[in-house]
């Protein structure tokens, strides 16, 4: 019976050693929701891109200040 454990190639081992997970900033999900909604509204022509960005700035600043 042989060992069925796969052996990683050296380049994979070095890539794995250098890899890091995503760093999540506080309130990241809330900021993401704000951005997504405003982007969707701008794409759907419910607001202008300029209005969407102004709303994002105002709402994200409020989230960050909490």
N, C-alpha and C positions, 0 to 999 in steps of 0.2 A: 504494500500500500504506500502510495507516495503522498507527500505533503501537498495539499491543494491550496495552500495560502499563496496568493499572487505576490510576486516580487515587483516592487515599483522600480521603474527606471531611474537612474541617478538624476536626470533632469526633472522628473516629477517630484523627487524628494526635495530638491533645492527649491522648486516652485512652492511646494507645500510649506516649507520652512519660512518662506518670505510672505506667504499669504496672511491676510488679516480679515476679520469680519468687518461688516459695515458698522461704523460708529453712529449711533443714533443720538441726535441732539435732543434735549428736552423738548417736548411738544412737537416733535417731528411729524407725527401723524396728523395733528391738527393743522399745521402749516401746509402739509400736503393736501388735505381736504380743501382748504381755502384756495390754494393754487388750482386744483383740479376744477372746482366749481367755476371759478372766474375764467379759466381757459375754455371750458365748455360753453359758458355764456357768450364769450367773445366769438368762438367758432360758429355758434348758432345765431350770431348777429343780434343777440339780446342786449348787448352793450358793446361799446367800441373797445378796441384794445387799450386805449388810453384810460377809459373808465375802469376796465378790468384791473389794470395795473395799479391805479389809484386805490381801488377797493382792497386789493391784495396788500398793498403797503399799509393801509390803515388797520386792517384786521390782523395782519401778522405782527405789527408793532404792539397791538393790544395783547396778543398772546404772549409775546416775548416779555412784556412788562410784568406779567403775572408772577 
